[in-house]
């Protein structure tokens, strides 16, 4: 119904400050049309024109009556939402992220919102599948009918916003689109590649005139001479009780339940449809199978040690907001998490359960589903954009009370969080590197808890040094869990000296595997047990080389060699994605003596298949997990013991639980230890302990074989003794001496330019400005990083160490931004890119 004209006294001129999904340093102000004054809602989306032609959706951050001083405010074109899609707690958190990580609110919003919630002038409309199959019960206006006719019945035809405007001949066409969306006639999508396709299943039902008992008996008589069709009809009647429940027939049965049956004829099914006995129809279902299942009661009982640890956590939650559950690998931390989630839900709160890797969600979700059923949502990047929107809306509506997700889940619209769990809290995967915001999900989760009054449980067998320091200082609670669940003991760890083997000239099937590791693999497989092999490098080999002249192919855009991938028979850059065909001969000297040097997971997989022809070998790395359900399939195969040996990168180290794994092999431990970074030893210790923890988890005695050329490295002794305390004491002393976290805050600034000289000159000027503002002791650099050129940009890095005091940090960040702005304003450096990374990992 058209709204009545408001009285003059009610015509208050309102303005809205909006967050555009662009890297703008300030909010932009728009005028609210009088007739929309009552519709403006903070946290809702509005359509606005930005610049000469661009139309964007943005988030309303504030509403007031003060016009902007420096420009004439344009009118808001349309209000998309009647209720907020971004909550007040979210807006508060987004502002903190922008301030702390030195980026703009627009960059935060751009990262936070799923693409389907972001519209622009490039957005498109397409007929909804439900409209194509069922039509709409709502009347269409003349303008709406024009759009429907323009879209036609051609499958997949779409119109851009600008084309809709041209068809209608008006500029304010957004209301028409919004109305069609509300009537389920059209839907929006941002790019052709990301086109929205609701999950549709084909179903069949008995034609309504056959539902009566007499009509159905007559049908059986008519089909008596057609046994295949009669079989189909009988199966339908068995599955759908049409006699007792006419509604059941209206709901129907999935067509696949009939056509995929080995005892039924698919052509008979189609004949019944053609003859009008069965009706075929499409039904749109939730993209989440989760809401089709219901959770039960706890499928396990906590052990005495787990119960004690849970009670300690609850007791500490009464005193502190943050607690660390420091449990050895295989101690059963997940069961404790589940029990705590259940208690939180009983209190009416929401729960966020963060995991560092998508691979982990496959196992964890299965376990959580048994308990929480349809209350559980899952959020990660392997889901389609519209699946993420469904979870977003499910959190807003209260449908999902528990969400399991990776780092991006911290952006979801929670408003009553009572518990946040950060599992494997030490993981660097929680850190976002590019693009901005370069946030750490663990730190954001801590701030979410502070803003919403939630308790936070961090869990790890190998906590980060910073986390353990906070616990030792008494600021956070600490609960130890020192024994593995059930009868399982910690695995035996054996170091194999690869240099000694080489010197002794021992024969071995492949130079990747020492005789000890080979014998151990064969022995475990002969006993029906499984093996995990860890190599932290993907591809077939790190590089290829000409044996005659020494030529090594390099990336054209990055200062790295190209890695060889055998399956694709191509060379790839793991930094920019450049790829090229594997050469048959050396372009430098013409020799055909080109060989793959070194080894990655792909080569190990290949060699194992030759060594162990009877074994089923699978690989889990970035190359094999690109497809949406690849993680789940690989993990399921290994869980069901269809796979004997799993070869993987660090993905296999992170909290996966396989009961039949009795051997873990670390192929090349040295490459992990020797890395130019102050966290190198911490990461190495964590990785070795975590991957070792995959062995011997269900009563089997596990073994870990570590291949190294330097077994005297002190870190191996700490890993073998599982002595985190000793590792921590050594590491914290080093951090204190050299003023690294937790004793200082670190900000890394990277200067990028397509010319190497200009990158250095800009970095030198920026360093001078920073030294003036912060002092010489606080600024290190500039220096070129180990990989000094990526994507055609030369890099220079500046490291800043600051006091952890909030006031000092806030002042320093303002000085840093001032210095960066000054350098960017220099004519010579306007093409330079300057990136600030707070708390780099």
C-alpha positions, 0 to 999 in steps of 0.5 A: 500500500502506498504510504500517506504523505507525512505531515510537515511537522514530521518531516525531519531531515535525517542523514545516515553515515554509511560504511561503504565496502571500500578502503575509505578512511571516513564514513560517508553521509547520505540524506534519507528521503522523507518517505523513508524516515521510518524505515532507516535502521542502524545495521541495515543495508541501503543502496547508494550512488557513489561516484558518477555511476557506481551503485553500492550497498552499504551498512548504516552505521549512524543516523542523525540530523547534521548534514556534511560540511564539505559536500552535498549529501546525495539521497539514499536510493533504497532501503534493502532491509527492514531489520539489521543484518549487522548487529550493534555488537558486530559494529562495535567489534568491526570498529575495534578491528579497524582501529587495532589492525590499522585498516578502514571500516570499509575493508572490515565490512568487505571481509565480513559480509558474504558476497550475496549480502553485497550488491552493486551496479554489477549485480544481476537478477535472474528468475527464481527456480521456484517461480519457474516451477510453481509461479507465484501466488502474488499479483505482479504490477505492470513494471514487475511483469515487464521485468519477468517478460524480459527475463523470459523462460530461457534458463539462466538468462540474467539482467544487470541493474542498469538493464532493468533501469533501461527496460523500466525507463526510470531511475528508481527501479530498486523498489521493483527489484526488491518487491520481486525478490520478496515474492520469490520471483527473482533472486540476485547474484553478484557475478556469473561465476557465483550465480545463486542456485538454490538446492533443488531435488526432483520429487514425484507424487501420486496424481491426486485423482488416484489417491482415493482407495477405489481409484488406486485399486483400479490403477493396480488392475490397469497396470497388472500387465505392466509388471515394471510399472507396477513394481514402481507403484508398489515401492512408492506406496510402501514408502509413502502411506497415501491411505493414512495420510494424504499430506504425505502424498503431497510431500512426495518422494525423491525421484532418485529413491525410485530411479536409483534402485537396482530393482526398479526400472528408471524408464518405468518411472518416467513412463508413469510420469508421462502417463500422468500416474505420477507427477514430477515436481521440484522442491527447494530444500535447505542447503544445510542437511544439518537442519534435517537431523536432530541431536540426541543426548550426550553420546559419551561419558566423560572420564574421571580426568575429563570431568575433573578438567571440566569442573576446573574450567567452570570454577575458573570461569567464575573468577576469570573470563579466559581459561586455557585447557592445556591437554596433551594430544589425544586427551579428549579435549573435544568431549570437554568442549561438547559438555561445556557447549551443552551447559552454555546452551542450557543457559540460553546463550550462543556458542562459537567454536573456532577451528584453524582448518576446514579439514578439522570441521569434517570430523568435529561437525559429525560429532557435534551433530549427534548432540546439537542437531539442527541447532548447529551451523557450520561456516567456512570458505568451502561453502558457497556464498549463499550457504554462508548467507544462510548461516548468517541469517540463521544466527540472526534469527536464532536458528543456529545457537552453535556455530563451528567455523574457521577464522571468518566465523568471528564476523557472524552476527552474534549478539548473546554469546556466552561461550567461545572456544578457540581450539588449537589456539596456537595455530598461525592459520587463525591469522589473515594475511591478505587482504586487509583486515590482517586480523588474528581470529584468536585475538578478535575472539578475545575481544568479542568475549569482552564486548559480549560478556562471554567466557573464552576457552582456549585449547591446545597441546602446544599453547602459544608462548604468549598464551602460556605467559598470560596464564603463568602471570595469573591473568588467565586461568590454566587447566592441565590435562596430562593423560591421554583418553582411555588406555592410550599412551604417548607415542614412542619417538625415534630419531633417524640420522639421515646423514649417517645412513648416507655415509654408511651407504645403506641401500634404500628404496628411495632417498626420501625414506630411510630403511628404518622408516620403510621397514616400519611402514611395511610392518604396520601395514602388514598388521592392518594399521594405518600410517601418516607421513608428513612433509611440509611441502606440496608438489612433486619437487620444489624445483627442477634443474638442468644437470649440464648447465645448472639452469633453474626456472624462476617465476617471472613475477616472484623471486622464487623457483617454480615447483614441479607438479607431476599430475598436471605436468607443469611448473607452478609458482606457489606465491602468485599462481603463475604456471607454465608447461614443463620444458622438454629441454633446457632453454639455456643450453638445449640439454634434455638432462632436466631433473626434478630436485628435492621432493614434495607430497606428490612425489612421496605419494608416487614413490609410495605407490611404487614401493607399496603396490598393494597399499591404498595411498592418498594425499591431503594438501592444497592441491587435493582439497580444492573441491568443496567436499574434498576434505570430507572425502579424504578424511572419510576414506581414512576413517573408514580404513579405505586408505592405508597411508595418508601423505600430507602437509601441515593439514594432517597435523591439526587435531585430526583423530584417527583410531587406527593410526599407529605410525607417523613419519616426519620425512624432513624435519630440518626444513621446519626448524631452520627458518629466519623468524623469531617464532621458528622454534616455537612453530617447529616444536608445535608441529612436531608434537601435533603431528606426533599426536596423530599416532596411537590414540585408541589403545594402540601403541604409537610410534613416530619416526623423525628423519633429520640430518641433525638429531642433536638439535635441542628441540628434538629432546624436548619433543621426545620428552613431551616437555612443554615446560622446558621448551617454554622456559627456554623460549620465554628467556629468548623473547625477554632478552630480545624484546619480542612478544609477549614483552612487546607488540610487533608491527611489520610494515611492508613497502612494495614497488614495481621498481626495486630502487623505488621500494628501497628509497620509499622504505628508507624515507619511511624508516627516517619518519618512524625513527623521528616519531618513535625513536631508533630503538623501536624501529628495525630495518628496512631490509629485503625479506627472504623472498624479496619480490612477489607478484612483480612487486619488490619488497622492503620490510620495517619491524617496529617493537612497541610497549604493550601499554594500550595508550603507548600502542594507540599513540604509536599507531597514529604516528605510524599512519601519519608517517605512511601518509607522508611517504605516500604523498611524496610524488615519487612514491605515489605508486608505492604500496605500504601495508601495516601488519599488526601482530604478524605471525 
